[in-house]
Amino acid sequence: MRPGFVKTRFHYQRVGMDDRKFEEVFEGLEELETEDIADAAVWMLEQPERISIKAMDVVPNAQRSLSAVDRDWKHRRRGK
């Protein structure tokens, strides 16, 4: 499983424990919660034995890929 932006200590350490940089990482998006990742993992494990999930990207809607984020997505989404 490859999780996207989840507001955890991992990301905090990744930005050198800098509060400003940490908040900038999540600016403009609704980050995932740890429960979102846990739910996805449980779903994978509950599949029949004949099914093998080789990879799963679990990312916030604004995260277009593991490295690209559309920071305006949340703002545009509110307008609908």
PyMOL Python script that loads the backbone (N, CA, C, O; Angstrom):
from pymol import cmd

cmd.read_pdbstr("""\
ATOM      1  N   MET A   1       0.845  -1.165   0.000  1.00  0.00           N
ATOM      2  CA  MET A   1       0.000   0.000   0.000  1.00  0.00           C
ATOM      3  C   MET A   1       0.893   1.231   0.000  1.00  0.00           C
ATOM      4  O   MET A   1       1.909   1.297   0.692  1.00  0.00           O
ATOM      5  N   ARG A   2       0.477   2.200  -0.798  1.00  0.00           N
ATOM      6  CA  ARG A   2       1.217   3.455  -0.871  1.00  0.00           C
ATOM      7  C   ARG A   2       0.266   4.588  -0.479  1.00  0.00           C
ATOM      8  O   ARG A   2      -0.507   5.069  -1.308  1.00  0.00           O
ATOM      9  N   PRO A   3       0.326   5.008   0.780  1.00  0.00           N
ATOM     10  CA  PRO A   3      -0.571   6.078   1.218  1.00  0.00           C
ATOM     11  C   PRO A   3      -0.073   7.437   0.759  1.00  0.00           C
ATOM     12  O   PRO A   3       1.129   7.672   0.637  1.00  0.00           O
ATOM     13  N   GLY A   4      -1.024   8.325   0.506  1.00  0.00           N
ATOM     14  CA  GLY A   4      -0.699   9.698   0.167  1.00  0.00           C
ATOM     15  C   GLY A   4      -0.517  10.502   1.435  1.00  0.00           C
ATOM     16  O   GLY A   4      -0.036   9.992   2.447  1.00  0.00           O
ATOM     17  N   PHE A   5      -0.904  11.761   1.373  1.00  0.00           N
ATOM     18  CA  PHE A   5      -0.704  12.656   2.504  1.00  0.00           C
ATOM     19  C   PHE A   5      -1.599  12.290   3.682  1.00  0.00           C
ATOM     20  O   PHE A   5      -2.822  12.413   3.620  1.00  0.00           O
ATOM     21  N   VAL A   6      -0.964  11.842   4.747  1.00  0.00           N
ATOM     22  CA  VAL A   6      -1.634  11.538   6.005  1.00  0.00           C
ATOM     23  C   VAL A   6      -0.923  12.384   7.060  1.00  0.00           C
ATOM     24  O   VAL A   6       0.304  12.354   7.158  1.00  0.00           O
ATOM     25  N   LYS A   7      -1.678  13.124   7.834  1.00  0.00           N
ATOM     26  CA  LYS A   7      -1.069  14.030   8.810  1.00  0.00           C
ATOM     27  C   LYS A   7      -0.552  13.227  10.000  1.00  0.00           C
ATOM     28  O   LYS A   7      -1.242  13.054  11.005  1.00  0.00           O
ATOM     29  N   THR A   8       0.681  12.741   9.860  1.00  0.00           N
ATOM     30  CA  THR A   8       1.296  11.909  10.895  1.00  0.00           C
ATOM     31  C   THR A   8       2.686  12.435  11.228  1.00  0.00           C
ATOM     32  O   THR A   8       3.203  13.344  10.578  1.00  0.00           O
ATOM     33  N   ARG A   9       3.258  11.855  12.232  1.00  0.00           N
ATOM     34  CA  ARG A   9       4.620  12.216  12.646  1.00  0.00           C
ATOM     35  C   ARG A   9       5.627  11.948  11.524  1.00  0.00           C
ATOM     36  O   ARG A   9       6.650  12.627  11.446  1.00  0.00           O
ATOM     37  N   PHE A  10       5.361  10.988  10.670  1.00  0.00           N
ATOM     38  CA  PHE A  10       6.269  10.693   9.551  1.00  0.00           C
ATOM     39  C   PHE A  10       6.508  11.949   8.714  1.00  0.00           C
ATOM     40  O   PHE A  10       7.652  12.298   8.423  1.00  0.00           O
ATOM     41  N   HIS A  11       5.425  12.623   8.328  1.00  0.00           N
ATOM     42  CA  HIS A  11       5.575  13.836   7.519  1.00  0.00           C
ATOM     43  C   HIS A  11       6.225  14.962   8.334  1.00  0.00           C
ATOM     44  O   HIS A  11       6.975  15.770   7.786  1.00  0.00           O
ATOM     45  N   TYR A  12       5.944  15.014   9.609  1.00  0.00           N
ATOM     46  CA  TYR A  12       6.537  16.027  10.475  1.00  0.00           C
ATOM     47  C   TYR A  12       8.056  15.849  10.530  1.00  0.00           C
ATOM     48  O   TYR A  12       8.804  16.824  10.463  1.00  0.00           O
ATOM     49  N   GLN A  13       8.495  14.621  10.649  1.00  0.00           N
ATOM     50  CA  GLN A  13       9.933  14.343  10.659  1.00  0.00           C
ATOM     51  C   GLN A  13      10.544  14.601   9.282  1.00  0.00           C
ATOM     52  O   GLN A  13      11.685  15.050   9.173  1.00  0.00           O
ATOM     53  N   ARG A  14       9.772  14.314   8.235  1.00  0.00           N
ATOM     54  CA  ARG A  14      10.268  14.497   6.864  1.00  0.00           C
ATOM     55  C   ARG A  14      10.617  15.952   6.570  1.00  0.00           C
ATOM     56  O   ARG A  14      11.512  16.220   5.768  1.00  0.00           O
ATOM     57  N   VAL A  15       9.919  16.900   7.211  1.00  0.00           N
ATOM     58  CA  VAL A  15      10.184  18.326   7.010  1.00  0.00           C
ATOM     59  C   VAL A  15      11.050  18.895   8.133  1.00  0.00           C
ATOM     60  O   VAL A  15      11.067  20.106   8.353  1.00  0.00           O
ATOM     61  N   GLY A  16      11.755  18.037   8.830  1.00  0.00           N
ATOM     62  CA  GLY A  16      12.687  18.482   9.859  1.00  0.00           C
ATOM     63  C   GLY A  16      12.032  19.062  11.095  1.00  0.00           C
ATOM     64  O   GLY A  16      12.600  19.934  11.752  1.00  0.00           O
ATOM     65  N   MET A  17      10.819  18.574  11.422  1.00  0.00           N
ATOM     66  CA  MET A  17      10.084  18.998  12.617  1.00  0.00           C
ATOM     67  C   MET A  17       9.788  20.505  12.590  1.00  0.00           C
ATOM     68  O   MET A  17       9.698  21.151  13.634  1.00  0.00           O
ATOM     69  N   ASP A  18       9.640  21.042  11.388  1.00  0.00           N
ATOM     70  CA  ASP A  18       9.352  22.467  11.198  1.00  0.00           C
ATOM     71  C   ASP A  18       7.839  22.640  11.062  1.00  0.00           C
ATOM     72  O   ASP A  18       7.247  22.180  10.085  1.00  0.00           O
ATOM     73  N   ASP A  19       7.207  23.307  12.048  1.00  0.00           N
ATOM     74  CA  ASP A  19       5.748  23.458  12.060  1.00  0.00           C
ATOM     75  C   ASP A  19       5.227  24.144  10.796  1.00  0.00           C
ATOM     76  O   ASP A  19       4.222  23.711  10.231  1.00  0.00           O
ATOM     77  N   ARG A  20       5.888  25.195  10.352  1.00  0.00           N
ATOM     78  CA  ARG A  20       5.437  25.930   9.167  1.00  0.00           C
ATOM     79  C   ARG A  20       5.486  25.047   7.922  1.00  0.00           C
ATOM     80  O   ARG A  20       4.521  24.989   7.159  1.00  0.00           O
ATOM     81  N   LYS A  21       6.597  24.371   7.720  1.00  0.00           N
ATOM     82  CA  LYS A  21       6.724  23.478   6.560  1.00  0.00           C
ATOM     83  C   LYS A  21       5.714  22.341   6.629  1.00  0.00           C
ATOM     84  O   LYS A  21       5.161  21.929   5.610  1.00  0.00           O
ATOM     85  N   PHE A  22       5.479  21.842   7.827  1.00  0.00           N
ATOM     86  CA  PHE A  22       4.530  20.747   8.014  1.00  0.00           C
ATOM     87  C   PHE A  22       3.134  21.181   7.585  1.00  0.00           C
ATOM     88  O   PHE A  22       2.449  20.448   6.872  1.00  0.00           O
ATOM     89  N   GLU A  23       2.705  22.367   8.014  1.00  0.00           N
ATOM     90  CA  GLU A  23       1.382  22.861   7.632  1.00  0.00           C
ATOM     91  C   GLU A  23       1.310  23.153   6.134  1.00  0.00           C
ATOM     92  O   GLU A  23       0.256  22.966   5.526  1.00  0.00           O
ATOM     93  N   GLU A  24       2.404  23.604   5.532  1.00  0.00           N
ATOM     94  CA  GLU A  24       2.437  23.879   4.094  1.00  0.00           C
ATOM     95  C   GLU A  24       2.216  22.608   3.270  1.00  0.00           C
ATOM     96  O   GLU A  24       1.616  22.654   2.197  1.00  0.00           O
ATOM     97  N   VAL A  25       2.703  21.481   3.776  1.00  0.00           N
ATOM     98  CA  VAL A  25       2.524  20.209   3.072  1.00  0.00           C
ATOM     99  C   VAL A  25       1.038  19.936   2.848  1.00  0.00           C
ATOM    100  O   VAL A  25       0.649  19.428   1.796  1.00  0.00           O
ATOM    101  N   PHE A  26       0.211  20.274   3.833  1.00  0.00           N
ATOM    102  CA  PHE A  26      -1.207  19.933   3.792  1.00  0.00           C
ATOM    103  C   PHE A  26      -2.102  21.088   3.334  1.00  0.00           C
ATOM    104  O   PHE A  26      -3.323  20.945   3.265  1.00  0.00           O
ATOM    105  N   GLU A  27      -1.495  22.213   3.027  1.00  0.00           N
ATOM    106  CA  GLU A  27      -2.258  23.393   2.614  1.00  0.00           C
ATOM    107  C   GLU A  27      -3.048  23.112   1.326  1.00  0.00           C
ATOM    108  O   GLU A  27      -2.501  22.611   0.344  1.00  0.00           O
ATOM    109  N   GLY A  28      -4.334  23.443   1.355  1.00  0.00           N
ATOM    110  CA  GLY A  28      -5.176  23.302   0.172  1.00  0.00           C
ATOM    111  C   GLY A  28      -5.725  21.913  -0.063  1.00  0.00           C
ATOM    112  O   GLY A  28      -6.328  21.663  -1.107  1.00  0.00           O
ATOM    113  N   LEU A  29      -5.536  20.997   0.877  1.00  0.00           N
ATOM    114  CA  LEU A  29      -6.098  19.659   0.688  1.00  0.00           C
ATOM    115  C   LEU A  29      -6.623  19.119   2.003  1.00  0.00           C
ATOM    116  O   LEU A  29      -6.218  19.549   3.083  1.00  0.00           O
ATOM    117  N   GLU A  30      -7.512  18.189   1.888  1.00  0.00           N
ATOM    118  CA  GLU A  30      -8.019  17.500   3.071  1.00  0.00           C
ATOM    119  C   GLU A  30      -7.244  16.201   3.186  1.00  0.00           C
ATOM    120  O   GLU A  30      -7.479  15.248   2.444  1.00  0.00           O
ATOM    121  N   GLU A  31      -6.320  16.182   4.127  1.00  0.00           N
ATOM    122  CA  GLU A  31      -5.434  15.028   4.259  1.00  0.00           C
ATOM    123  C   GLU A  31      -6.205  13.788   4.690  1.00  0.00           C
ATOM    124  O   GLU A  31      -7.313  13.872   5.219  1.00  0.00           O
ATOM    125  N   LEU A  32      -5.593  12.646   4.451  1.00  0.00           N
ATOM    126  CA  LEU A  32      -6.175  11.386   4.896  1.00  0.00           C
ATOM    127  C   LEU A  32      -6.015  11.260   6.400  1.00  0.00           C
ATOM    128  O   LEU A  32      -5.146  11.888   7.005  1.00  0.00           O
ATOM    129  N   GLU A  33      -6.855  10.450   6.982  1.00  0.00           N
ATOM    130  CA  GLU A  33      -6.732  10.117   8.394  1.00  0.00           C
ATOM    131  C   GLU A  33      -6.154   8.708   8.491  1.00  0.00           C
ATOM    132  O   GLU A  33      -6.267   7.920   7.553  1.00  0.00           O
ATOM    133  N   THR A  34      -5.546   8.399   9.612  1.00  0.00           N
ATOM    134  CA  THR A  34      -4.947   7.071   9.766  1.00  0.00           C
ATOM    135  C   THR A  34      -5.994   5.974   9.573  1.00  0.00           C
ATOM    136  O   THR A  34      -5.685   4.889   9.081  1.00  0.00           O
ATOM    137  N   GLU A  35      -7.244   6.270   9.966  1.00  0.00           N
ATOM    138  CA  GLU A  35      -8.318   5.289   9.806  1.00  0.00           C
ATOM    139  C   GLU A  35      -8.597   4.996   8.331  1.00  0.00           C
ATOM    140  O   GLU A  35      -8.996   3.883   7.991  1.00  0.00           O
ATOM    141  N   ASP A  36      -8.394   5.981   7.453  1.00  0.00           N
ATOM    142  CA  ASP A  36      -8.594   5.758   6.018  1.00  0.00           C
ATOM    143  C   ASP A  36      -7.634   4.687   5.502  1.00  0.00           C
ATOM    144  O   ASP A  36      -8.015   3.818   4.718  1.00  0.00           O
ATOM    145  N   ILE A  37      -6.404   4.765   5.949  1.00  0.00           N
ATOM    146  CA  ILE A  37      -5.391   3.793   5.524  1.00  0.00           C
ATOM    147  C   ILE A  37      -5.714   2.425   6.119  1.00  0.00           C
ATOM    148  O   ILE A  37      -5.617   1.407   5.433  1.00  0.00           O
ATOM    149  N   ALA A  38      -6.093   2.401   7.382  1.00  0.00           N
ATOM    150  CA  ALA A  38      -6.459   1.139   8.041  1.00  0.00           C
ATOM    151  C   ALA A  38      -7.652   0.493   7.339  1.00  0.00           C
ATOM    152  O   ALA A  38      -7.657  -0.717   7.114  1.00  0.00           O
ATOM    153  N   ASP A  39      -8.660   1.290   6.993  1.00  0.00           N
ATOM    154  CA  ASP A  39      -9.837   0.748   6.301  1.00  0.00           C
ATOM    155  C   ASP A  39      -9.460   0.149   4.949  1.00  0.00           C
ATOM    156  O   ASP A  39      -9.973  -0.904   4.571  1.00  0.00           O
ATOM    157  N   ALA A  40      -8.572   0.809   4.226  1.00  0.00           N
ATOM    158  CA  ALA A  40      -8.134   0.298   2.922  1.00  0.00           C
ATOM    159  C   ALA A  40      -7.371  -1.021   3.097  1.00  0.00           C
ATOM    160  O   ALA A  40      -7.544  -1.952   2.311  1.00  0.00           O
ATOM    161  N   ALA A  41      -6.533  -1.091   4.125  1.00  0.00           N
ATOM    162  CA  ALA A  41      -5.777  -2.320   4.386  1.00  0.00           C
ATOM    163  C   ALA A  41      -6.714  -3.471   4.730  1.00  0.00           C
ATOM    164  O   ALA A  41      -6.531  -4.593   4.257  1.00  0.00           O
ATOM    165  N   VAL A  42      -7.710  -3.190   5.549  1.00  0.00           N
ATOM    166  CA  VAL A  42      -8.681  -4.228   5.909  1.00  0.00           C
ATOM    167  C   VAL A  42      -9.433  -4.690   4.668  1.00  0.00           C
ATOM    168  O   VAL A  42      -9.641  -5.888   4.475  1.00  0.00           O
ATOM    169  N   TRP A  43      -9.841  -3.740   3.823  1.00  0.00           N
ATOM    170  CA  TRP A  43     -10.544  -4.098   2.584  1.00  0.00           C
ATOM    171  C   TRP A  43      -9.687  -5.040   1.737  1.00  0.00           C
ATOM    172  O   TRP A  43     -10.187  -6.030   1.201  1.00  0.00           O
ATOM    173  N   MET A  44      -8.393  -4.727   1.619  1.00  0.00           N
ATOM    174  CA  MET A  44      -7.493  -5.588   0.833  1.00  0.00           C
ATOM    175  C   MET A  44      -7.468  -7.001   1.410  1.00  0.00           C
ATOM    176  O   MET A  44      -7.525  -7.983   0.671  1.00  0.00           O
ATOM    177  N   LEU A  45      -7.382  -7.091   2.720  1.00  0.00           N
ATOM    178  CA  LEU A  45      -7.274  -8.397   3.376  1.00  0.00           C
ATOM    179  C   LEU A  45      -8.574  -9.191   3.343  1.00  0.00           C
ATOM    180  O   LEU A  45      -8.557 -10.415   3.469  1.00  0.00           O
ATOM    181  N   GLU A  46      -9.693  -8.506   3.175  1.00  0.00           N
ATOM    182  CA  GLU A  46     -10.987  -9.190   3.161  1.00  0.00           C
ATOM    183  C   GLU A  46     -11.363  -9.757   1.795  1.00  0.00           C
ATOM    184  O   GLU A  46     -12.403 -10.402   1.662  1.00  0.00           O
ATOM    185  N   GLN A  47     -10.543  -9.528   0.793  1.00  0.00           N
ATOM    186  CA  GLN A  47     -10.853 -10.039  -0.541  1.00  0.00           C
ATOM    187  C   GLN A  47     -10.669 -11.557  -0.579  1.00  0.00           C
ATOM    188  O   GLN A  47      -9.875 -12.107   0.184  1.00  0.00           O
ATOM    189  N   PRO A  48     -11.400 -12.230  -1.466  1.00  0.00           N
ATOM    190  CA  PRO A  48     -11.248 -13.684  -1.576  1.00  0.00           C
ATOM    191  C   PRO A  48      -9.801 -14.063  -1.911  1.00  0.00           C
ATOM    192  O   PRO A  48      -9.068 -13.274  -2.508  1.00  0.00           O
ATOM    193  N   GLU A  49      -9.400 -15.265  -1.526  1.00  0.00           N
ATOM    194  CA  GLU A  49      -8.024 -15.723  -1.750  1.00  0.00           C
ATOM    195  C   GLU A  49      -7.607 -15.688  -3.211  1.00  0.00           C
ATOM    196  O   GLU A  49      -6.419 -15.563  -3.507  1.00  0.00           O
ATOM    197  N   ARG A  50      -8.550 -15.793  -4.120  1.00  0.00           N
ATOM    198  CA  ARG A  50      -8.212 -15.802  -5.541  1.00  0.00           C
ATOM    199  C   ARG A  50      -7.797 -14.415  -6.039  1.00  0.00           C
ATOM    200  O   ARG A  50      -7.285 -14.278  -7.150  1.00  0.00           O
ATOM    201  N   ILE A  51      -8.018 -13.391  -5.216  1.00  0.00           N
ATOM    202  CA  ILE A  51      -7.680 -12.025  -5.593  1.00  0.00           C
ATOM    203  C   ILE A  51      -6.417 -11.600  -4.853  1.00  0.00           C
ATOM    204  O   ILE A  51      -6.312 -11.753  -3.636  1.00  0.00           O
ATOM    205  N   SER A  52      -5.468 -11.069  -5.604  1.00  0.00           N
ATOM    206  CA  SER A  52      -4.225 -10.579  -5.017  1.00  0.00           C
ATOM    207  C   SER A  52      -4.070  -9.102  -5.377  1.00  0.00           C
ATOM    208  O   SER A  52      -3.889  -8.753  -6.544  1.00  0.00           O
ATOM    209  N   ILE A  53      -4.142  -8.258  -4.384  1.00  0.00           N
ATOM    210  CA  ILE A  53      -3.953  -6.825  -4.588  1.00  0.00           C
ATOM    211  C   ILE A  53      -2.448  -6.575  -4.530  1.00  0.00           C
ATOM    212  O   ILE A  53      -1.836  -6.694  -3.468  1.00  0.00           O
ATOM    213  N   LYS A  54      -1.861  -6.232  -5.656  1.00  0.00           N
ATOM    214  CA  LYS A  54      -0.405  -6.049  -5.723  1.00  0.00           C
ATOM    215  C   LYS A  54       0.028  -4.665  -5.271  1.00  0.00           C
ATOM    216  O   LYS A  54       1.113  -4.504  -4.712  1.00  0.00           O
ATOM    217  N   ALA A  55      -0.804  -3.672  -5.508  1.00  0.00           N
ATOM    218  CA  ALA A  55      -0.475  -2.307  -5.086  1.00  0.00           C
ATOM    219  C   ALA A  55      -1.763  -1.514  -4.958  1.00  0.00           C
ATOM    220  O   ALA A  55      -2.737  -1.760  -5.670  1.00  0.00           O
ATOM    221  N   MET A  56      -1.753  -0.569  -4.049  1.00  0.00           N
ATOM    222  CA  MET A  56      -2.909   0.300  -3.899  1.00  0.00           C
ATOM    223  C   MET A  56      -2.405   1.672  -3.467  1.00  0.00           C
ATOM    224  O   MET A  56      -1.714   1.801  -2.456  1.00  0.00           O
ATOM    225  N   ASP A  57      -2.756   2.688  -4.237  1.00  0.00           N
ATOM    226  CA  ASP A  57      -2.469   4.065  -3.853  1.00  0.00           C
ATOM    227  C   ASP A  57      -3.712   4.611  -3.176  1.00  0.00           C
ATOM    228  O   ASP A  57      -4.794   4.599  -3.763  1.00  0.00           O
ATOM    229  N   VAL A  58      -3.571   5.080  -1.970  1.00  0.00           N
ATOM    230  CA  VAL A  58      -4.680   5.678  -1.232  1.00  0.00           C
ATOM    231  C   VAL A  58      -4.274   7.126  -0.975  1.00  0.00           C
ATOM    232  O   VAL A  58      -3.416   7.410  -0.140  1.00  0.00           O
ATOM    233  N   VAL A  59      -4.911   8.032  -1.712  1.00  0.00           N
ATOM    234  CA  VAL A  59      -4.515   9.436  -1.650  1.00  0.00           C
ATOM    235  C   VAL A  59      -5.740  10.331  -1.484  1.00  0.00           C
ATOM    236  O   VAL A  59      -6.844   9.935  -1.858  1.00  0.00           O
ATOM    237  N   PRO A  60      -5.562  11.536  -0.928  1.00  0.00           N
ATOM    238  CA  PRO A  60      -6.666  12.488  -0.875  1.00  0.00           C
ATOM    239  C   PRO A  60      -7.095  12.867  -2.295  1.00  0.00           C
ATOM    240  O   PRO A  60      -6.300  12.762  -3.230  1.00  0.00           O
ATOM    241  N   ASN A  61      -8.329  13.301  -2.460  1.00  0.00           N
ATOM    242  CA  ASN A  61      -8.820  13.670  -3.784  1.00  0.00           C
ATOM    243  C   ASN A  61      -7.939  14.686  -4.478  1.00  0.00           C
ATOM    244  O   ASN A  61      -7.767  14.618  -5.695  1.00  0.00           O
ATOM    245  N   ALA A  62      -7.378  15.623  -3.740  1.00  0.00           N
ATOM    246  CA  ALA A  62      -6.553  16.674  -4.335  1.00  0.00           C
ATOM    247  C   ALA A  62      -5.172  16.183  -4.746  1.00  0.00           C
ATOM    248  O   ALA A  62      -4.448  16.888  -5.449  1.00  0.00           O
ATOM    249  N   GLN A  63      -4.805  15.002  -4.323  1.00  0.00           N
ATOM    250  CA  GLN A  63      -3.488  14.475  -4.652  1.00  0.00           C
ATOM    251  C   GLN A  63      -3.595  13.677  -5.944  1.00  0.00           C
ATOM    252  O   GLN A  63      -4.146  12.577  -5.957  1.00  0.00           O
ATOM    253  N   ARG A  64      -3.076  14.226  -7.016  1.00  0.00           N
ATOM    254  CA  ARG A  64      -3.211  13.615  -8.342  1.00  0.00           C
ATOM    255  C   ARG A  64      -2.342  12.372  -8.527  1.00  0.00           C
ATOM    256  O   ARG A  64      -2.676  11.477  -9.303  1.00  0.00           O
ATOM    257  N   SER A  65      -1.238  12.331  -7.812  1.00  0.00           N
ATOM    258  CA  SER A  65      -0.347  11.169  -7.827  1.00  0.00           C
ATOM    259  C   SER A  65       0.430  11.215  -6.517  1.00  0.00           C
ATOM    260  O   SER A  65       0.189  12.089  -5.684  1.00  0.00           O
ATOM    261  N   LEU A  66       1.345  10.295  -6.331  1.00  0.00           N
ATOM    262  CA  LEU A  66       2.096  10.295  -5.079  1.00  0.00           C
ATOM    263  C   LEU A  66       2.967  11.535  -4.943  1.00  0.00           C
ATOM    264  O   LEU A  66       3.396  11.871  -3.839  1.00  0.00           O
ATOM    265  N   SER A  67       3.235  12.225  -6.060  1.00  0.00           N
ATOM    266  CA  SER A  67       4.105  13.402  -5.991  1.00  0.00           C
ATOM    267  C   SER A  67       3.448  14.703  -6.447  1.00  0.00           C
ATOM    268  O   SER A  67       4.073  15.757  -6.330  1.00  0.00           O
ATOM    269  N   ALA A  68       2.221  14.679  -6.959  1.00  0.00           N
ATOM    270  CA  ALA A  68       1.570  15.890  -7.462  1.00  0.00           C
ATOM    271  C   ALA A  68       0.277  16.177  -6.705  1.00  0.00           C
ATOM    272  O   ALA A  68      -0.559  15.294  -6.516  1.00  0.00           O
ATOM    273  N   VAL A  69       0.132  17.433  -6.275  1.00  0.00           N
ATOM    274  CA  VAL A  69      -1.044  17.838  -5.512  1.00  0.00           C
ATOM    275  C   VAL A  69      -1.697  19.037  -6.189  1.00  0.00           C
ATOM    276  O   VAL A  69      -1.014  19.989  -6.567  1.00  0.00           O
ATOM    277  N   ASP A  70      -3.005  18.990  -6.340  1.00  0.00           N
ATOM    278  CA  ASP A  70      -3.783  20.095  -6.876  1.00  0.00           C
ATOM    279  C   ASP A  70      -4.311  20.883  -5.680  1.00  0.00           C
ATOM    280  O   ASP A  70      -5.385  20.579  -5.159  1.00  0.00           O
ATOM    281  N   ARG A  71      -3.575  21.876  -5.252  1.00  0.00           N
ATOM    282  CA  ARG A  71      -3.908  22.606  -4.027  1.00  0.00           C
ATOM    283  C   ARG A  71      -5.152  23.470  -4.165  1.00  0.00           C
ATOM    284  O   ARG A  71      -5.646  23.986  -3.162  1.00  0.00           O
ATOM    285  N   ASP A  72      -5.669  23.641  -5.365  1.00  0.00           N
ATOM    286  CA  ASP A  72      -6.902  24.408  -5.575  1.00  0.00           C
ATOM    287  C   ASP A  72      -8.134  23.506  -5.638  1.00  0.00           C
ATOM    288  O   ASP A  72      -9.252  24.013  -5.734  1.00  0.00           O
ATOM    289  N   TRP A  73      -7.963  22.204  -5.587  1.00  0.00           N
ATOM    290  CA  TRP A  73      -9.071  21.258  -5.741  1.00  0.00           C
ATOM    291  C   TRP A  73     -10.168  21.502  -4.714  1.00  0.00           C
ATOM    292  O   TRP A  73     -11.347  21.555  -5.064  1.00  0.00           O
ATOM    293  N   LYS A  74      -9.790  21.649  -3.461  1.00  0.00           N
ATOM    294  CA  LYS A  74     -10.771  21.820  -2.388  1.00  0.00           C
ATOM    295  C   LYS A  74     -11.596  23.084  -2.615  1.00  0.00           C
ATOM    296  O   LYS A  74     -12.812  23.084  -2.421  1.00  0.00           O
ATOM    297  N   HIS A  75     -10.935  24.145  -3.021  1.00  0.00           N
ATOM    298  CA  HIS A  75     -11.641  25.412  -3.288  1.00  0.00           C
ATOM    299  C   HIS A  75     -12.623  25.257  -4.453  1.00  0.00           C
ATOM    300  O   HIS A  75     -13.768  25.698  -4.353  1.00  0.00           O
ATOM    301  N   ARG A  76     -12.195  24.641  -5.547  1.00  0.00           N
ATOM    302  CA  ARG A  76     -13.069  24.435  -6.702  1.00  0.00           C
ATOM    303  C   ARG A  76     -14.209  23.492  -6.350  1.00  0.00           C
ATOM    304  O   ARG A  76     -15.326  23.681  -6.832  1.00  0.00           O
ATOM    305  N   ARG A  77     -13.969  22.512  -5.547  1.00  0.00           N
ATOM    306  CA  ARG A  77     -14.965  21.513  -5.167  1.00  0.00           C
ATOM    307  C   ARG A  77     -16.108  22.169  -4.376  1.00  0.00           C
ATOM    308  O   ARG A  77     -17.274  21.810  -4.543  1.00  0.00           O
ATOM    309  N   ARG A  78     -15.761  23.128  -3.519  1.00  0.00           N
ATOM    310  CA  ARG A  78     -16.787  23.817  -2.722  1.00  0.00           C
ATOM    311  C   ARG A  78     -17.792  24.545  -3.609  1.00  0.00           C
ATOM    312  O   ARG A  78     -18.952  24.700  -3.227  1.00  0.00           O
ATOM    313  N   GLY A  79     -17.361  24.991  -4.785  1.00  0.00           N
ATOM    314  CA  GLY A  79     -18.227  25.750  -5.683  1.00  0.00           C
ATOM    315  C   GLY A  79     -19.285  24.910  -6.372  1.00  0.00           C
ATOM    316  O   GLY A  79     -20.180  25.460  -7.014  1.00  0.00           O
ATOM    317  N   LYS A  80     -19.205  23.589  -6.256  1.00  0.00           N
ATOM    318  CA  LYS A  80     -20.172  22.701  -6.932  1.00  0.00           C
ATOM    319  C   LYS A  80     -21.366  22.451  -6.082  1.00  0.00           C
ATOM    320  O   LYS A  80     -22.275  21.729  -6.491  1.00  0.00           O
TER     321      LYS A  80
END
""", "prot")
cmd.dss("prot")
cmd.show_as("cartoon", "prot")
cmd.util.cbc("prot")
cmd.orient("prot")
